[in-house]
Amino acid sequence: MAVRPDVRLETAPMQAVSCGTCGARVQARKSSWEQTSIQWTDEAVASCVERRASSPRPGPNGGTFTGCVALRDSLREAAVRGDLEVVSGEPLPTNPDALHEESRS
């Protein structure tokens, strides 16, 4: 069986996105609404308040950076605006329960 080459970045390259809170500029690729790949630059790491707050601490999980909420929100907003392509082409998922609650208000 032949190994298929990975051409994902050729067909849908990463795009620059800035965090709306700290201005950290990362390269991102949104394969679907649920999956996002992020490449951090040294400058973005230095700018990100949430990354700096996860400084090393003692213990087995000390200093583990699990992600920046502000950047996650900025990436989602960029995708909703169409500034960050969602490669899958799926429409923005909606929450039917939330829509139902809004209609009762």
C-alpha positions, 0 to 999 in steps of 0.5 A, a space after each residue: 500500500 502506497 503512502 498518500 502524501 499530506 498536501 493539506 497545507 498546500 490546498 488550504 494554507 495556514 492564515 494569520 489571525 490576531 487575538 482580540 485581547 492581547 494582539 498575539 498573531 498566530 498562524 491557524 488552519 481551521 479544518 472544521 468547526 471543531 478542529 483548529 491547528 495553531 502555530 505559535 511564533 516566539 512573538 505570539 508566545 511573549 504577547 499572550 497573557 494566558 500563556 504567560 500565566 501558565 508559567 511552570 509550577 511544581 507537579 506532574 502537570 505544572 506549567 501545562 498550557 492547555 490553550 488560550 480562551 481569548 485566542 480561541 474566541 478570536 479564531 472562532 470570530 474570524 471563522 464566523 466572519 469568513 476571515 478564517 476559512 473553514 476547510 470542511 465547508 460545513 455551515 456554522 453549527 447552531 444550538 437549537 436549544 438557544 434559538 428556542 430560548 431566544 424565541 420565547 423571550 
